[in-house]
Amino acid sequence: MKTFEEHQDGWFAHLLQWREKHVSEKQLILFLALLVGWATATAALVMKSLIHFIEWLLTYNFDRLGFNWLYLIYPVLGILFTGLFVRHIVKDDIGHGVTKILYAISRRQGRIKSHNSWTSVVAASITIGFGGSVGGEAPIVLTGSAIGSHLGQLFKMEHRTLLLLVGCGAAGAISGIFKAPIAGVVFTLEVLMLDLTMSSLLPLLVSCATAACFTYAYSGSGAMFDFHLQDPFVVERVPATIMMGICCGFMSLYFTRVMNWFEGIFGRISHPYKKLALGGVVISILIFLFPSLYGEGYSLIDVLVTGHGPSDWDTVMERSIFAGMDNLLLVYLGLLLLTKVFATTATNGGGGCGGTFAPSLFLGCIVGFIFARLWNGWVESIQVPETNFALLGMAGVMSGVMHAPLTGMFLIAELSGGYDLFVPLMISSVSAYLTIIAFEPHSIYSMRLAKRGELLTHNKDASVMTLMTVETVIEKDFNTVTPEMDLGELVTVISKSRRNLFPVVDGTGSLRGVVLLDDIRNIMFRPELYHRFNVERLMSAPVARLRVDQSMLSVVQKFDETNAWNLPVEDTDGKFMGFISKSRIYSTYRQVLADLSAD
């Protein structure tokens, strides 16, 4: 009797055969893009609902004007539960969601593990619901990309289409969670660095439109923040907008540098419970002192963006030690700017799961608000509205942290409905981006991969080299010889080979040298010498050795330095694997370039 899996495989195989006969490739891609958009938006709504439910359940009876000691406990429990879930159920690292997508695109041909279709949703819901100071957007982006990757693999799509479906998942995630379809498309092109072609644009649009419509049907078509423009932009505020954008750029730099430094501290701790202890202490104390750091922080953003004056803005200090001290609002917000990065890094470093989307928006909103307050106190002739600049600051910091000015600009315009501020949003985003790019060439997502040479970029040549790996160009059809063989035995090996070089390998599998046919041609036909020479006397040392884990860019550089035509490759233990030739590199390069450039 057939098992359920065998019946399922048979049914699906028939479905694939029917599809090949009746459904074209383009039609299937559009259908899968629609399916990815719907599934991703559903996952986003599930995660948001779980986060809000857990947060309400834990904090609905908190004292608005007094101390709440449970702030010291909840975040630690959230990190603990998430860590247990990841270690004992998932048994895989699910942090750094966007970085994982970039790695899958550049090194795994768009293949993302199927468990990422749901594990990040569960982990992020626990972490954020219990107060972890991170965002849920990056986990949903990873979830959407995993859904796209899994569907593409299920329908046996080619590599280029698989990458497109990964992009559709990421775009649908941004579109669904923020109600921002344009930002979803732009995010995929800017942050994931997928090239835009006519064949890729339509599926991205389908995925984004589907996700946005699904979210509209569930929560209404209104923007995420109920922003009403009361003070239109005027040209006289351009200098202030530029200066505020520069401030956002430096805030992005501070956030990026401190996060990398603090992550390094957690990286040097191997025991998970020691990480939990450090992260738990930091996050619980900071949230106890500054409750605005609890969770994603969108409640503070909503107050600063939609508030109508000090009576509204001062409510952000409720539940903190600053409650009732209305004259210390800027001090409180300034301390949030300094401590948010520690709270975010401690959450993830301690074992939680979350991203930097929401922290970027949180910091940007505060930077813009503080800048407007200080500007209005110093420059009386040109006053600027705090709510407008809070929005502009969100675009600025997001553009700086993600190195994505278009994403920052479109995202803020869509999630607030502030399209009338499009020009200042553009100015703020560009100013912030130009500021941070002078100090950090890569975004917070891509810098880890860039250091290892594993980042796919819009540069075609660099992208092709990134997509190639040493393992794909190794040639292994070489006859090996040992150092003890005499010339007669070597000639016997040569007679059976089609190659003109012969690796000399000892008993441990290590490469000792190379015998070149040209070097022994003058003695190989003299039988009287067959027992007088052994391979060890005839071999020569290779001009360089390559490792299987090297990047292709460093391999090409090594060929240029040595002017060699063939170089040996060793595994991570120093064992001989084969040779790489220039001709193989060139032919593989041309094939990958053709696949990458195909429309």
C-alpha positions in Angstrom: 0.0 0.0 0.0 1.3 3.5 -0.9 2.0 5.9 1.8 0.4 9.4 2.0 3.7 10.9 0.8 3.8 8.6 -2.2 0.2 9.5 -3.1 1.1 13.2 -2.7 4.2 12.9 -4.8 2.2 11.2 -7.6 -0.6 13.7 -7.5 1.8 16.6 -7.6 3.9 15.1 -10.4 0.7 14.9 -12.5 0.0 18.5 -11.6 3.4 19.6 -12.8 3.0 17.7 -16.1 -0.4 19.3 -16.6 1.1 22.7 -15.9 3.9 22.2 -18.5 1.3 21.5 -21.1 -1.4 24.1 -20.3 0.2 26.9 -18.3 3.0 29.0 -19.7 6.0 30.0 -17.6 5.0 33.7 -17.4 1.4 32.8 -16.3 2.8 30.5 -13.6 5.1 33.1 -12.3 2.3 35.7 -12.0 0.1 33.1 -10.2 2.9 32.3 -7.8 3.5 36.0 -7.2 -0.1 36.5 -6.3 0.0 33.4 -4.0 3.2 34.7 -2.3 1.7 38.1 -1.8 -1.4 36.7 -0.1 0.5 34.2 2.0 3.0 36.8 3.2 0.3 39.3 4.1 -1.5 36.6 6.0 1.7 35.8 7.9 2.1 39.5 8.7 -1.4 39.9 10.1 -1.0 36.8 12.2 2.3 38.1 13.6 0.9 41.6 14.3 -2.2 40.2 16.0 -0.1 37.9 18.2 2.2 40.7 19.2 -0.7 43.1 20.1 -2.5 40.3 22.0 0.5 39.3 24.1 1.4 42.9 24.8 -2.1 43.8 25.8 -2.4 40.7 28.0 0.8 41.6 29.9 0.4 45.4 30.3 -3.3 46.3 30.1 -3.5 46.9 33.9 -0.2 48.8 34.3 -0.2 52.1 36.2 0.2 55.0 33.8 1.8 57.3 36.3 3.8 55.0 38.6 6.5 52.3 38.5 5.7 49.0 36.9 8.2 46.4 38.2 7.1 43.8 35.8 9.0 45.7 33.1 12.1 44.1 34.7 10.7 40.6 34.1 8.7 40.5 30.9 11.5 41.2 28.4 13.8 38.5 30.0 11.0 36.0 29.8 10.4 36.8 26.1 14.1 36.3 25.3 14.2 33.1 27.3 11.1 31.6 25.6 12.3 32.6 22.2 15.7 31.1 22.8 14.2 27.9 24.0 12.0 27.8 20.9 14.9 28.4 18.5 17.3 26.0 20.2 15.0 23.0 20.9 12.3 23.3 18.2 13.8 25.2 15.2 17.4 24.1 15.9 18.7 26.7 13.4 19.7 30.4 13.5 16.8 32.6 12.4 18.3 36.0 13.3 19.3 38.8 11.0 16.4 38.1 8.6 17.3 40.5 5.7 21.0 39.4 5.9 19.9 35.8 5.5 17.9 36.7 2.4 20.9 38.5 0.9 23.1 35.5 1.7 20.5 33.1 0.1 20.5 35.3 -3.0 24.2 35.5 -3.4 25.4 32.1 -2.1 22.4 29.7 -2.1 20.8 30.5 -5.5 17.7 31.8 -3.7 17.1 28.7 -1.6 15.9 29.5 1.9 15.0 26.8 4.4 11.3 26.0 4.5 11.0 26.4 8.3 11.7 30.1 7.8 8.1 30.3 6.4 6.8 30.2 9.9 9.5 30.1 12.6 10.3 33.8 12.4 6.7 34.7 12.9 6.5 32.7 16.1 9.8 33.8 17.5 9.3 37.5 16.7 5.8 37.4 18.2 7.1 36.1 21.5 10.1 38.4 21.6 8.2 41.6 20.8 5.0 40.8 22.7 7.0 40.4 25.9 8.7 43.7 25.3 11.8 43.0 23.1 12.9 46.4 21.6 13.0 45.2 18.0 10.8 45.3 14.9 8.7 42.5 13.4 9.3 43.6 9.8 12.6 41.9 9.1 11.2 38.5 10.4 8.2 38.9 8.1 10.4 39.8 5.1 12.3 36.6 5.8 9.0 34.7 6.1 7.8 36.1 2.8 11.0 35.4 1.0 11.0 31.8 2.4 7.5 31.3 1.1 8.5 32.5 -2.3 11.6 30.4 -2.3 9.7 27.3 -1.2 7.0 27.7 -3.8 9.7 28.2 -6.5 11.5 25.0 -5.5 8.2 23.1 -5.3 7.4 24.0 -8.9 11.0 23.4 -9.9 11.6 26.9 -11.2 15.0 27.9 -12.6 17.5 29.9 -10.6 16.6 33.3 -12.0 12.8 32.8 -11.3 13.6 31.5 -7.8 15.4 34.8 -7.1 12.4 36.7 -8.4 10.0 34.8 -6.1 12.3 35.5 -3.2 12.0 39.2 -4.1 8.2 38.9 -4.5 8.0 37.6 -0.9 10.1 40.4 0.5 8.2 43.1 -1.5 4.8 41.6 -0.4 6.0 41.6 3.2 6.8 45.3 3.2 3.6 46.1 1.2 1.4 44.0 3.6 2.8 45.1 6.9 3.0 48.8 6.1 0.2 49.1 3.5 3.0 50.4 1.2 3.0 48.6 -2.2 5.4 51.1 -3.9 7.9 50.9 -1.0 7.7 47.1 -1.3 8.9 47.1 -4.9 11.6 49.7 -4.2 12.8 47.8 -1.1 13.4 44.7 -3.2 15.4 46.7 -5.8 17.4 48.8 -3.4 18.0 46.6 -0.4 17.9 43.1 -1.9 19.6 44.5 -5.0 17.6 42.6 -7.5 17.9 44.1 -11.0 14.7 45.5 -12.5 13.6 44.2 -15.8 10.2 44.2 -17.5 9.8 40.5 -16.7 10.6 41.0 -13.0 8.6 44.2 -12.5 5.1 42.7 -13.1 5.4 39.8 -10.6 6.7 42.3 -8.0 3.7 44.6 -8.6 1.3 41.6 -8.4 2.7 40.4 -5.1 2.7 43.9 -3.6 -0.8 44.8 -4.8 -2.2 41.4 -3.5 -0.6 41.9 -0.1 -1.8 45.5 0.2 -5.3 44.6 -0.8 -5.5 41.8 1.6 -4.3 44.0 4.4 -6.8 46.7 3.3 -9.6 44.2 3.5 -8.7 43.2 7.0 -7.8 46.6 8.6 -9.2 49.2 6.3 -7.6 51.3 3.6 -6.4 54.1 5.9 -2.6 54.7 6.3 -0.8 53.2 9.2 -0.5 56.6 11.0 -3.4 59.0 10.9 -1.3 62.0 9.8 -3.0 65.2 8.7 -0.9 67.9 7.1 -1.6 71.2 8.8 1.4 73.1 7.8 2.4 72.7 4.1 6.1 72.7 3.1 7.6 75.9 2.0 11.0 76.5 0.3 12.3 78.6 3.2 12.5 75.3 5.2 14.9 73.6 2.8 18.0 74.5 4.9 16.4 73.1 8.0 15.4 70.0 6.2 18.9 69.4 4.9 20.4 70.0 8.3 17.9 67.6 9.9 18.8 65.0 7.2 22.4 65.3 8.1 21.5 64.8 11.8 19.6 61.6 10.7 22.7 60.4 8.9 24.9 60.8 12.0 22.2 59.1 14.0 22.2 56.2 11.5 26.0 56.0 11.8 25.8 55.9 15.6 23.1 53.2 15.5 25.1 51.1 13.0 28.5 51.4 14.7 27.2 50.8 18.3 25.1 47.9 17.2 28.1 46.2 15.5 30.3 46.8 18.6 27.7 45.5 21.0 26.9 42.5 18.7 30.6 41.7 18.9 30.4 41.5 22.6 27.6 39.0 22.4 29.5 37.1 19.7 32.4 36.5 22.0 30.0 34.8 24.5 29.4 31.1 23.6 27.0 30.0 26.3 23.4 30.9 25.5 22.4 31.5 29.1 25.3 33.9 29.6 24.0 35.8 26.5 20.6 35.7 28.1 21.9 37.1 31.3 23.7 40.0 29.7 20.9 40.8 27.2 18.2 40.4 29.9 19.8 42.7 32.4 20.4 45.4 29.7 16.9 45.3 28.2 14.9 44.9 31.4 16.6 47.9 33.1 16.3 50.1 30.0 12.6 49.3 29.6 11.9 49.8 33.3 13.5 53.3 33.1 12.1 54.1 29.6 8.9 52.1 28.9 8.8 53.6 25.4 11.4 51.1 24.5 8.9 48.3 25.1 8.2 46.5 21.9 8.3 48.0 18.4 7.7 51.6 19.6 4.9 52.5 17.2 2.8 54.0 20.0 5.4 56.7 20.6 5.7 57.4 16.9 1.9 57.7 16.6 1.9 60.3 19.4 4.7 62.4 18.0 3.4 62.3 14.4 -0.4 62.7 15.1 -0.3 64.7 18.4 -1.7 68.2 18.4 0.5 69.8 21.0 2.4 69.4 24.3 -0.6 67.8 26.1 -0.4 64.9 23.6 3.4 64.7 23.2 4.0 64.6 27.0 2.0 61.4 27.2 5.1 59.5 25.8 6.6 59.7 29.3 3.8 57.9 31.0 4.7 54.8 33.1 8.3 56.1 33.4 10.2 57.9 36.1 9.7 61.0 34.0 5.9 60.9 34.2 4.4 64.2 35.1 7.7 66.1 34.4 6.5 67.9 31.3 9.5 70.2 31.1 11.8 67.2 30.6 10.3 65.8 27.4 13.4 66.6 25.3 15.7 65.0 27.9 13.5 61.9 27.9 13.5 61.7 24.1 17.3 62.3 24.0 17.9 59.4 26.4 15.8 57.2 24.2 18.0 58.1 21.2 21.1 57.0 23.1 19.7 53.8 24.6 17.5 52.4 21.8 20.5 50.8 20.1 21.5 49.0 23.3 18.0 47.8 23.9 17.7 46.5 20.3 21.0 44.7 20.3 20.5 43.3 23.8 17.2 41.8 22.6 18.7 40.0 19.6 22.0 39.2 21.2 20.3 37.7 24.3 18.4 35.3 22.2 15.4 37.2 20.9 14.3 37.6 17.3 13.6 40.9 15.6 14.8 43.5 13.1 15.8 47.1 12.7 13.0 48.5 10.7 10.9 49.7 13.6 14.0 50.9 15.6 15.0 53.0 12.6 11.6 54.6 12.4 11.5 55.1 16.2 14.9 56.9 16.2 14.1 58.9 13.1 10.8 60.2 14.6 12.6 61.3 17.7 15.5 62.9 15.8 13.1 64.9 13.6 10.9 66.0 16.6 13.9 67.1 18.7 15.5 68.9 15.8 12.3 70.8 15.1 11.9 71.8 18.8 15.5 73.0 19.0 15.3 74.8 15.7 12.2 76.7 16.7 13.9 77.8 19.9 17.0 79.1 18.1 15.6 80.4 14.7 12.5 82.5 15.3 12.2 83.8 11.8 11.5 80.4 10.2 9.5 78.0 12.3 9.2 74.3 11.4 6.3 72.0 12.4 7.3 69.2 14.8 5.0 66.6 13.4 6.2 67.2 9.8 9.8 66.9 10.9 9.1 63.7 12.9 8.0 62.2 9.6 11.0 63.5 7.7 13.3 62.1 10.4 11.8 58.7 10.0 12.6 58.7 6.3 16.1 60.1 7.1 17.2 57.5 9.6 15.7 54.6 7.7 17.5 55.8 4.5 20.8 56.0 6.5 20.5 52.7 8.3 19.4 50.7 5.3 21.3 52.7 2.7 18.0 53.0 0.8 16.9 56.6 0.3 14.1 55.6 -2.1 12.7 53.1 0.3 12.7 55.6 3.1 11.0 58.2 1.1 8.2 56.1 -0.4 7.7 54.1 2.8 7.1 57.2 5.0 4.9 58.8 2.3 2.7 55.6 2.2 2.5 54.7 5.8 1.5 58.2 6.8 -0.4 59.4 3.7 2.0 62.4 3.7 2.4 62.6 -0.1 2.3 66.4 0.2 5.7 66.2 1.9 7.3 64.3 -0.9 9.9 66.9 -1.7 11.1 67.3 1.9 11.0 63.6 2.3 13.3 63.3 -0.7 15.7 66.0 0.7 15.8 64.4 4.1 16.4 60.9 2.7 19.2 61.9 0.3 20.9 64.1 3.0 20.9 61.3 5.5 22.2 58.8 2.9 25.0 61.0 1.6 26.1 61.6 5.2 26.4 58.0 6.3 27.8 56.8 3.0 30.9 58.9 3.6 31.6 56.7 6.7 29.9 53.4 6.0 29.9 52.0 2.4 27.5 49.2 3.3 24.1 49.0 5.1 23.6 47.4 8.4 22.2 44.4 6.5 24.9 44.0 3.9 28.1 44.8 5.8 28.5 41.3 7.3 28.3 39.7 3.8 30.5 42.4 2.2 33.3 41.7 4.7 33.3 38.1 3.5 32.9 38.9 -0.2 29.5 37.3 -0.4 27.3 40.4 -1.3 25.4 40.5 -4.5 25.4 44.1 -5.9 24.1 46.0 -9.0 27.6 45.8 -10.4 27.2 43.0 -13.0 30.8 41.9 -12.9 30.9 41.8 -9.1 27.5 40.0 -9.0 28.7 37.3 -11.4 31.8 36.7 -9.3 29.7 36.6 -6.1 27.3 34.0 -7.6 30.2 31.8 -8.6 31.8 29.5 -6.0 35.1 27.6 -6.0 33.3 24.3 -5.8 31.4 24.9 -9.1 34.7 25.4 -11.1 36.9 22.7 -9.6 38.1 20.1 -12.1 38.7 16.8 -10.5 39.6 14.5 -13.4 43.3 14.4 -12.6 45.4 11.3 -12.1 47.3 11.6 -8.8 50.7 10.2 -8.2 52.7 9.7 -5.0 56.2 11.0 -4.2 57.6 7.4 -4.0 56.7 6.4 -7.5 59.6 6.0 -10.0 59.7 7.4 -13.5 58.4 4.2 -15.0 55.3 4.1 -12.9 54.7 7.8 -13.6 54.9 7.1 -17.4 52.3 4.4 -16.9 50.0 6.9 -15.3 50.7 9.5 -18.0 49.7 7.0 -20.7 46.2 6.6 -19.2 45.6 10.4 -18.7 44.4 13.1 -20.9 46.0 15.8 -18.7 49.4 17.4 -18.9 49.9 17.9 -15.2 49.8 15.5 -12.3 49.2 16.3 -8.6 51.6 14.6 -6.2 49.6 13.5 -3.2 51.0 11.8 -0.1 49.3 9.2 2.1 47.3 11.8 4.1 45.8 13.3 1.0 47.9 16.5 1.1 49.4 18.0 -2.0 53.2 17.8 -2.1 53.8 19.2 -5.5 53.0 19.0 -9.2 54.6 17.1 -12.1 54.3 18.9 -15.4 54.5 16.9 -18.6 56.7 19.5 -20.3 59.3 19.1 -17.5 59.8 15.4 -18.0 59.2 15.1 -21.7 63.0 14.8 -22.4 63.4 11.7 -20.2 60.1 10.0 -20.2 61.0 7.9 -23.3 64.3 6.6 -21.9 63.6 3.3 -20.2 67.1 3.1 -18.7 66.2 6.0 -16.5 62.8 4.7 -15.3 64.2 3.3 -12.0 66.8 6.1 -11.4 64.3 9.0 -10.9 61.3 9.1 -8.6 58.4 11.6 -8.6 59.7 13.5 -5.6 62.8 14.6 -7.6 60.7 15.5 -10.7 57.9 17.5 -9.0 57.8 21.2 -8.5 56.0 23.3 -6.0 52.7 25.0 -7.1 53.0 28.8 -7.5 50.0 29.2 -5.2 47.3 27.2 -3.5 43.6 28.0 -3.3 41.1 27.0 -0.6 37.6 25.8 -1.3 36.0 28.5 1.0 37.7 31.4 -0.8 35.6 33.9 -2.7 35.9 33.8 -6.5 37.1 37.4 -6.5 40.2 36.4 -4.4 40.7 33.4 -6.7 40.8 35.6 -9.8 43.2 38.0 -8.1 45.5 35.0 -7.3 45.5 34.0 -11.0 46.4 37.6 -11.9 49.2 37.7 -9.4 50.8 34.4 -10.4 50.0 34.5 -14.1 49.2 30.8 -13.7 46.8 28.8 -15.9 46.0 26.1 -13.3 46.0 26.3 -9.5 45.4 23.5 -7.0 42.5 23.7 -4.6 42.5 22.3 -1.0 39.7 21.8 1.4 39.5 23.4 4.8 41.7 20.6 6.3 44.4 21.1 3.7 43.5 18.0 1.6 43.9 18.1 -2.2 40.6 18.4 -4.1 41.5 19.3 -7.7 42.5 22.2 -9.9 40.9 25.4 -11.2 41.8 26.6 -14.7 41.4 30.0 -16.2 39.4 28.5 -19.1 36.9 27.0 -16.7 36.5 30.3 -14.8 35.9 32.1 -18.1 33.3 29.7 -19.4 31.4 29.6 -16.1 31.6 33.4 -15.9 30.0 33.7 -19.4 27.2 31.3 -18.5 26.4 33.0 -15.2 26.5 36.4 -16.8 24.1 35.2 -19.5 21.7 33.9 -16.9 21.9 37.1 -14.8 21.3 39.3 -17.8 18.5 37.4 -19.4 15.3 39.3 -19.5 
